[in-house]
């Protein structure tokens, strides 16, 4: 609430420098704010008596929006990056995928590793488990196993989370 919207008889008034001016009537507080060409803003409506402050409301709103924007900018969204492997993957190809997974983990993203079995490959799921274990060992410097390897349909899936 600002200026004439404040209907309380008495309020605790704080000036633009943060100094308390005591308990005054809302009309008197509005007069003081008008003399200083500033706004009267209610900042603590539940207090007895309510606390109001003399300030430039436009600047206050701008500063609040700026703080909110900064907070959003600092907040990192965690993405889940997926790496797909096959049960017949070669050792060098695994090393390339491990390098990529380590980059994702350094950036703070989770990594989903999936091995898709086609046709008769499903009978060799132990090979897939071995690949997953080796992959987890290779990435343990930057990440930890978030969800253990598990079969989901025709795919073996494991999640890695970044170390903090």
URRAMO-V314531 format. One record per run of one state. SS is the DSSP state (alpha for helix, beta for strand, coil for the rest). FROM is the first residue (numbers start at 1). TO is the last residue. Records with the same first field share a line. If there is no record, write none. Layout:
# URRAMO-V314531
SS = FROM-TO / FROM-TO
This chain:
# URRAMO-V314531
coil = 1-1 / 6-9 / 15-19 / 36-38 / 45-50 / 56-56 / 75-79 / 86-90 / 107-109 / 117-118 / 139-142 / 153-154 / 163-164
beta = 2-2 / 10-14 / 20-25 / 39-44 / 51-55 / 80-85 / 110-116 / 143-152 / 155-162
alpha = 3-5 / 26-35 / 57-74 / 91-106 / 119-138
